[in-house]
Amino acid sequence: MNRPANPHTLLQPRPPSPLQEIHDERFERHGVRLLLKRDDLVHPELPGNKWRKLAPNLRAAVEGGHPALLTFGGAYSNHLRATATAGRLLGLPTVGIVRGEELARRALNPSLAQCVADGMRLHFVSRARYREKADPALPAEAGAADAYVIPEGGSNPLALSGCAELGRELAGAADVAGVPADVAAVACGTGGTLAGLAAGLGPGQRALGVPVLRGGFLAGEIRSLQTAAFGAPLGNWSLAEGFDHGGYARVPADLDSFAADFEDRHGLPVERIYVAKLLYALVELAATGAFPAGGTVAAVVTGSPYDTA
Ligand SMILES: *Cc1c(COP(=O)(O)O)cnc(C)c1O
C-alpha cells in the first residue's frame, strides 16, 4: 500500500540549527562561555528535539504505508502535542492514548485541546491499562490496529539516531567559540535526546543531562535506550540531579521569574517545562564552579513556549 512520495519538509534533512554565543555575567565571572544551540529553530512548525526524534519515525511511517500514527502520553505531554502537529502537517491521522480515564469527563486542558485541534483522536485509558502500553492489543482497542506506534515520550532507536545528528552538529561546530563546546547540556524527560546526543559528540566533549522529572531512575533508562539503539551504552554523559523543581510540569514562582529574567536579558523565549530547568541548573552549577574556567558550555534549547491561544 505504498503512497506517492510525501514531499513535506518534516521528512527532509535540515541544515544545522544555529549556535549562538550569549554574554551572561553569571558564566563570564567564572571564565565560562555560554552558547545556545538553537534547536528551537530547527524546523518552523515542529521545533526542537521533537523534530529530531519524530522525523526518522515519520519517514518510517510514511515509507511503511501506515494509515495513522499512534502514541502515548499524560495530560501535559509535549510529545503528544508534537505528534498531533506532525500528523496534521503530513496529512496522517493521529491517535493519542492518554493516561487517566477521568480526563475523558473533564474539559480538556490547553495541551490536550491543542492535540484535538490538530486532529488527534484521544483515547483515554485507566492508569492501570496505561501501564500496559506495550500490550500489542492496545492499538486495536483504540481503533487503530495498523497505526505506526511511537512509544511514550517518543524515545525509540530511530529517535536516538535523530538526536545523534544533534551531537554531530555540536561536534563539528567550531564557528562560534573557535573550538567545539566541552559540555553539551540538555533537559531530560525520557532521556532519549541525551542518549542520542551523547552518541554523536566528538572526543573531548561530554553531555550533561538535567532531569525534569523526580526519580533517579533515568541513568538506567538512558543505558537501556542506548543499548536498544546502538548495541551498548556509549558516549561520555552524566546527569545533574536535584533541579526538577518539584516534578514534571511544576513551575514554581522562583523558576518562572528566573525564566522571565533570562528572557529579558537575552531575548530568548524560554519554554518552562524543560528549558527553564536546564538554564536554571546551568546558572547554579556555574556558581558552584562545576565548569572549569576557559571552558564552553552549549545549552541545547530543545523547544519553544507553545501558544495556548
Ligand atoms: C520533550 C522535550 C524534552 C525531553 O526530551 P527527552 O528526549 O524525552 O528527554 C526536552 N525539552 C523539550 C522542550 C521537550 O519538549
Ligand as a Chemical Component Dictionary entry (heavy atoms), coordinates in Angstrom:
data_LIG
# 
_chem_comp.id                   LIG 
_chem_comp.type                 NON-POLYMER 
_chem_comp.pdbx_formal_charge   0 
_chem_comp.three_letter_code    LIG 
# 
loop_
_chem_comp_atom.comp_id 
_chem_comp_atom.atom_id 
_chem_comp_atom.alt_atom_id 
_chem_comp_atom.type_symbol 
_chem_comp_atom.charge 
_chem_comp_atom.model_Cartn_x 
_chem_comp_atom.model_Cartn_y 
_chem_comp_atom.model_Cartn_z 
_chem_comp_atom.pdbx_ordinal 
LIG C1 C1 C 0 10.145 16.526 25.092 1  
LIG C2 C2 C 0 11.099 17.585 25.467 2  
LIG C3 C3 C 0 12.311 17.300 26.130 3  
LIG C4 C4 C 0 12.664 15.926 26.659 4  
LIG O1 O1 O 0 13.202 15.060 25.725 5  
LIG P1 P1 P 0 13.560 13.553 26.110 6  
LIG O2 O2 O 0 14.161 13.008 24.876 7  
LIG O3 O3 O 0 12.274 12.858 26.459 8  
LIG O4 O4 O 0 14.478 13.553 27.266 9  
LIG C5 C5 C 0 13.188 18.336 26.366 10 
LIG N1 N1 N 0 12.866 19.609 26.008 11 
LIG C6 C6 C 0 11.707 19.926 25.401 12 
LIG C7 C7 C 0 11.413 21.349 25.084 13 
LIG C8 C8 C 0 10.785 18.929 25.113 14 
LIG O5 O5 O 0 9.612  19.252 24.541 15 
# 
loop_
_chem_comp_bond.comp_id 
_chem_comp_bond.atom_id_1 
_chem_comp_bond.atom_id_2 
_chem_comp_bond.value_order 
_chem_comp_bond.pdbx_ordinal 
LIG C1 C2 SING 1  
LIG C2 C3 SING 2  
LIG C2 C8 DOUB 3  
LIG C3 C4 SING 4  
LIG C3 C5 DOUB 5  
LIG C4 O1 SING 6  
LIG O1 P1 SING 7  
LIG P1 O2 DOUB 8  
LIG P1 O3 SING 9  
LIG P1 O4 SING 10 
LIG C5 N1 SING 11 
LIG N1 C6 DOUB 12 
LIG C6 C7 SING 13 
LIG C6 C8 SING 14 
LIG C8 O5 SING 15 
# 
